[in-house]
Amino acid sequence: MTERTAEELRAAAAGFDIPGDFIDAIPYGTGHINETYLATFSQAGTMVRYTIQRLNSSIFKDPRALMENVLRVTSHSRRRLIEAHDPDASRKALTPVAAKDGGYVHFAADGGAWRSYLFVERTHTVDVVDGEAAAFEAARAFARFQALLADIPGGRLYETIPNFHNTPTRYEAFHAAVKADAVGRAASAAPEIEFALSMEKDAGRIVSLMQSGEMPERATHNDTKINNVLLDDATGEGICVIDLDTLMPGSALYDFGDMVRSATLNMAEDSKDWRNAICRPEIFKALARGFLSGGDFLTPCEKANMTFGGALMTLECGVRFLADYLDGDHYFRTARPEHNLDRCRTQFALVRSILAQHDDLQGFVESL
């Protein structure tokens, strides 16, 4: 995280319509994309906390459009919760804070884009799924989030990162990386290239189903790691979905599939022990139970492809790691020469494990 002076943080916080007296702002969270701070204000003697974030402009080119997405989604979610007489609506949907210069983005003197949310108290996040209970709660929270957005009005959301989960487009980039072999690594990744090519025939299934209308396009989160769910300190319940920067039109299976990819693996995604990587079936089944208990909104076509969605999102991530390895490691941060190749190998091992268990896992889904 970039070092910010106290005066920079005070000036950033002053750009928002926050009543009271600024006390301080400290770095917060473990995110690697945006700069996140926890700001404290005294409001007539009561300490109230806010999240302030400086957006990564190299990734998010249009912060105003991004925040239009966020405002639409959070406003609709909160309205639905209030209509359902939920007494905890303000903890279950993020509350963006208006900027003093209009809209919900404050532009600092150096051009940096900042945003702010009311901090959701009495919650925490975890970085690793350590059991079935955590997997269930995370999946249920993301499903509730999708269910709240099933009837969001106003047309499609803005695509903050075009083609983010368009697997055929990811394959186009992979083919270009293989052809260029910019740093002479293709030979060392020959088995992985061969596996990626063998799987390409199914890469466009979800995109094709949405284009044909057989599968609905939804407002989706697209980055459903467990640390993007706030868990209640007292009960462990998944309370609120956060990190809404990748809110875009997509498939419900992108969200479920990315949970499978990030939660079922039995080791770190960059482990050198990738030959022993497997999909933990008990975690998959907990994710499926949680996702299907979070709201009755999935169509039969979506439900029939849930296990495939897990394999596809894992394959797509592996292809991205492999393409970056072949390009010379320009996108993903690396700590060793074969870091991205190890990540790719782990993802591909997980794909194989999911597919080997497909009938059992999908049979469980259908039984719910």
N, C-alpha and C positions, 0 to 999 in steps of 0.2 A: 504494500500500500504506500502511496506517495505520502511523504511527511507534510502535514498541513499545520500551519501555525495556529495558535489560539485565535488570533485576529481573523485569519482566513475563515475559520469555522464559525466565529461569531458573525462575520459578514454574510456567510452562506445562510445561516439560520435566520438572520434578519431579513432575508429575502422572502420569507413566508409569513402568512397572516397568523402568527402564533402570539396569543396574548401573554403578558407577564414579562418577567425579567430573565434574560439568558444567564444561566449559571456556568455550564461547561458543555463540552462535547468530546467524547472519547471514541477511539476506534472500536468497532463492534462486529462480531461475526467472523466467519471463515471464508467468505466469498472471494473469488479471484477476479471477477469481472468489473464490478463497480466498487467505488470507495464508500464504505458504510460507517456511519457514526451514530452514537446514541447521545442525543442532546437533552439536557435537563433545563426546565424553566420553572421559576417560582411564580405561581399564579395565586396572588393574594395569600401567600404563605404556604400553599400546597405545592409540593414538587410534582410536576407532570413531565413525562418523558416523550420524546419524539425521535423517530428515525430520520436522519437526513442522509442522502446519498448523492454522490457525484457520479453521473452516468458515464460509461466508457464510450466516448464519441467515435472511437475507431470501429466499434462493433455496431452501435446503435446510431445510425446516421441522422435520424429524424426524431429527436426526443419529444417534440410536441405530438407527433402522431402516435408514438409509443404511449404517451400519457393519456391520449384520447382513448386508446384501447383500455388502459388500466381504469380510467374513470368510468367508462361505460360498464365494464365488468363488475367493478366494486359497487357502483351505484345500484345496478340491477340485483346483484347478490344481496345487498343490504335490504333493498326494498322487499325482495321475496322473503327474507328472514323476518322482517318486521310484520309483513302480512300474515306470516305463520305464527305470530305472537311469540317469537323466540326472545327470551329475556336477555340473551347474551349476543345479540346481533352485532354489536360494535366490536366484539372479540372474534367473531366468526367471518367477518369481511373487513379487509383493510380499509382505512379511512385516509385518502389522500388529503393533503393540506394545500389550500390555494396559495399561489404566489402573489406577492403584492403588486407585481407588474403585469398581472393578468394571466389567466390560465393556471396550469399546475406545474410549470417548469420555471425555475429562476435561473437566469443567465448571469454568471459572475462577471466581474470586470475583465477577467482573462478569457471570457467566452465559454467557460465550462458550464455545463448544464447540471443543475441540482434539482432534486425533488424531496418531498418530505411526507411521512406518514405518522399518524398517531401510533405510539408504541403500544403493542398488545402485551399487557402485563400478565404476570403469573403463568408464563409459558416458557418453553425451552425447545431447543432443537437437538437432534442427534445426527451424527454423520454416518453411522453404520447400523444396518438392520441386524440386531443381535438376537432375534427370536421371532416366533410367530405372532406374538401380541403386537409388536411394533410394526410388522409388515401389515397386519390386518388394519391397524389404526391409520397408517399412512394411506393405504389403498382406499379405505372408506372415506377419508377426508378428500382425496382427489375425486372420487366418484360423486360425493356430495357437491363438490365444486362444479363438476360437469352438469349434474342434475339441475342446479340452480340456474345454469346458463342455457339450458335446453330451449328456452323460449325467449332468449334475449332479442329485443327488437333492433331495427336500425341497419340491417344489412351486414355484410362481411366485415370482420375486423381487418385492420391494416396489417400487412405482412411485415413485421419488424425485421425478419431475416428471410428474404425470399427463398423458397425451395428448401427450407430448413430440414424437413423430413421427407423430401421427395427422393426416394431411394434411387430411381433411375437417373436423376440428375447427379447424385453422389457417385454413381457408377461411371458417368461420363467423365467426371474429374479423375476418377481412378484410372480409367483407360488412358487419359492424357498423361498421367503421371508415369504409368508403365511405359508408354511410348517414348516419353522424353528421357526417362531414367537419368534425371538431372545430375545425380551425385554417384551414379554407378552402383546402386544398391539392389537392382532388380534380381541379380543372380542369387544374392543371399536370402531373398524372400520368395524364391521360386515356388515352394510348396504352398505358401500363403496366397500367392497370385493365382495358382491353379485352383485352390479351393474357392476363392472369391469368384472366379470365372464360372466354376461349376454351379454356383448358387444364383447366378444372375437371372436365370429364366423365371424365377419367382419374385424378383425384386420389385416388379411393378404391380403386384396384385392389389394392394390396398389403394394405390393411386387410381388404378383402372376401375375398381369397384366404386370409388367415389365419383369418378368421371361419368360412369354409366348410370349413376343414381341408385345403384343397388345398396350402397352404404352411404349414410348421410355425412355431410361435412358439418363439423361442429366447431364451437369456440373451445380450443384446447390449450392446455398449459405448455406442453412440449418439453418440459424439463422436470420430470417427476421423481427426482431423488428424494429420499426421506428427509434430508435436511431442508427441504422446501415446504415442510409442514410444521407448524407450531403445535407442540404437544402440551396439554394442560399439566401444570406442575403437580396438582393433587391427584388427578385421575389417570393421567397418561393418554387421555383421549385426544385424537387429532382435531384441533380446534379451528385452525385457519391456514389456508394455503397462501404462501408468500412467493416472492421472486417472480413477478408477473411480466417480466420483460419479454418473454418468448410467447406470450399470448397471441395466438394467430388462428386462422382457419386451419382445421386439420381433422384427424380422425381420433375417435375415442381410443382406438387401438394404439395410436402413437403414445398416449399417456399410459395405458396399461402396459404396453410393451416396454417402455422405458423403465417402468418400475421392475418388471421382470429382469431386464438387463442389469439394473443397478443393485438389486436386492437379493437375487437368488444365487449369485456367484459365491462359492465357498472360500474365496481368497480375494486379496486385493487385485484390482483390475490390471495392475502393472507387475504382477508377481512373475518371477522367473521360473516358478514351479507350474507354469501354465499347462503342462501335460496332465496334471491331476485336477484341472478345473472342471467342476460339474455344476449343473443346476440343482439346487437343493429342492426336492419336490415338496417338502413340508412348507417351505417359504412360499413357493409358487401357489400352493393351495390356500395358504393364508391370504395372499394377495387377491386371489380370485374370490374368496369369501368376502373379503372387505370391499372389493370393487362392486360386487353384485349386491351387497347389502346397503350400499350408499345411495341407491335410488333406482327406481324401475324405469330406466330410460334407454337401455341398449336394445337394438333391433336384433332379430334372429341372426341376420348376417354378421353383425358385429360379434355376437356371442360365439358364433360358430368359428370365428377366426381369432379368438383371444390368444390361444397358444401360439398360433402362427405369428401374431403380432409381436409376441415376446421374442421369437426367433428372428423376425425381420429387423426389429430395432437393434438387436444385438449385432446382427450381420452388418447393418448400415454403419454402426459405430466402428466395427472392426475394419470395414472398408475405408472409413475416414482416417483411422490410425495408419493403415497401410499406405494410403495415398500420401499422407504427410511424411511418413518415413521415406518413401521414394523421392519426394520433393526436397528432402533435406531438413525436415522438422521446422517448418515455418509457422505452423498454426498452434499446435499443442506444445505446452512447455515441457521440456525434457531435462533429465538429469544425467543421462548416460547415452552413448551412441545408439544402442538398440532399444531404447526406452519405448518408442512408438511401436516397434516390431513386437516387443513383449506384450504390449497392450493389445495389439492386433491378434496375436496368437491366443491370448486369454479369451478374447471375445469369440474367436472362431471355435475354440474348444467348448465354450458355453453354448454356441449355436448347435454344435454336434450333440451336446448333452440334451438340450431341449428337444431336438428332433428325435433323438433316440427314445425319449419318454413321451413323445407327442400324444400317442393314443391314450395313455393313462392320464396325462394331465388334462387333455381336452375332454375325456370321459368324465373327469371330476367336475370340470366346468359345466358340462351339460347336465350333471346330476343336481346342481344347485337350484 
